[in-house]
Amino acid sequence: GERFAAETCASCHAIKPGAKISPVAEATTFQAIADAPGMNRRALIVFFRTPHKEMPNLVIQGDEADDIIAYILSLKSKK
């Protein structure tokens, strides 16, 4: 998941743990996504299947989707 994120997402999103600012200021960091209230696997599946006008029209399916979802959720801050 981290490798896919580095290749596909990192030009806009900060993908590393604890990152506070993305390369594109409007792009949410993966840390912020992981820590968003209610964020879970199902929410990310819905997110990746829903077009967003701010993002390119990415089609992430199968193992790539599973891997990036697992990676994002692994960033969730322990409280």
C-alpha positions as CSV (number, residue, x, y, z in Angstrom):
1,G,0.0,0.0,0.0
2,E,2.8,2.4,0.9
3,R,4.5,1.8,-2.5
4,F,1.3,2.3,-4.4
5,A,0.7,5.5,-2.5
6,A,4.2,6.7,-3.2
7,E,3.8,6.0,-6.9
8,T,0.2,7.2,-7.4
9,C,-0.7,9.6,-4.6
10,A,2.4,11.3,-3.2
11,S,2.6,14.0,-5.9
12,C,-0.5,15.6,-4.2
13,H,-0.9,14.0,-0.8
14,A,1.5,13.6,2.1
15,I,1.5,9.9,2.6
16,K,4.0,9.4,5.5
17,P,3.0,8.9,9.1
18,G,2.6,12.2,11.0
19,A,2.8,14.4,7.9
20,K,1.0,17.6,8.5
21,I,1.2,19.3,5.0
22,S,0.7,17.8,1.5
23,P,2.7,18.8,-1.6
24,V,-0.7,20.3,-2.8
25,A,-2.0,22.3,0.1
26,E,-5.6,21.4,-0.6
27,A,-4.9,17.7,-0.6
28,T,-5.6,16.0,2.7
29,T,-2.7,14.2,4.3
30,F,-3.1,10.4,4.6
31,Q,-2.6,10.9,8.4
32,A,-5.6,13.2,8.5
33,I,-7.7,10.8,6.5
34,A,-6.7,7.9,8.8
35,D,-7.6,10.0,11.9
36,A,-10.9,11.3,10.6
37,P,-13.8,10.3,12.9
38,G,-15.5,7.2,11.7
39,M,-12.8,6.3,9.2
40,N,-12.7,2.6,8.6
41,R,-12.3,0.1,5.7
42,R,-15.9,0.6,4.5
43,A,-15.6,4.4,4.4
44,L,-12.5,4.2,2.4
45,I,-14.0,1.7,-0.1
46,V,-16.9,4.2,-0.6
47,F,-14.4,7.0,-1.0
48,F,-12.4,5.3,-3.7
49,R,-15.5,4.4,-5.6
50,T,-16.9,8.0,-5.5
51,P,-15.7,10.6,-8.0
52,H,-14.2,13.7,-6.5
53,K,-13.8,16.8,-8.7
54,E,-10.6,17.8,-6.9
55,M,-8.9,14.5,-7.7
56,P,-8.0,12.7,-10.9
57,N,-10.5,10.0,-11.9
58,L,-8.5,7.1,-10.4
59,V,-9.8,3.6,-10.6
60,I,-8.3,1.6,-7.6
61,Q,-9.6,-1.9,-7.4
62,G,-8.7,-5.4,-6.1
63,D,-5.4,-5.8,-4.4
64,E,-4.3,-2.2,-4.9
65,A,-7.5,-1.0,-3.2
66,D,-7.0,-3.5,-0.3
67,D,-3.3,-2.5,0.0
68,I,-3.8,1.3,0.1
69,I,-6.8,1.0,2.5
70,A,-4.7,-1.1,4.8
71,Y,-1.9,1.4,4.6
72,I,-4.0,4.4,5.3
73,L,-5.7,2.6,8.3
74,S,-2.2,1.6,9.6
75,L,-1.5,5.4,10.1
76,K,-4.4,5.8,12.5
77,S,-3.1,7.5,15.6
78,K,-3.2,5.4,18.8
79,K,-5.1,7.3,21.4
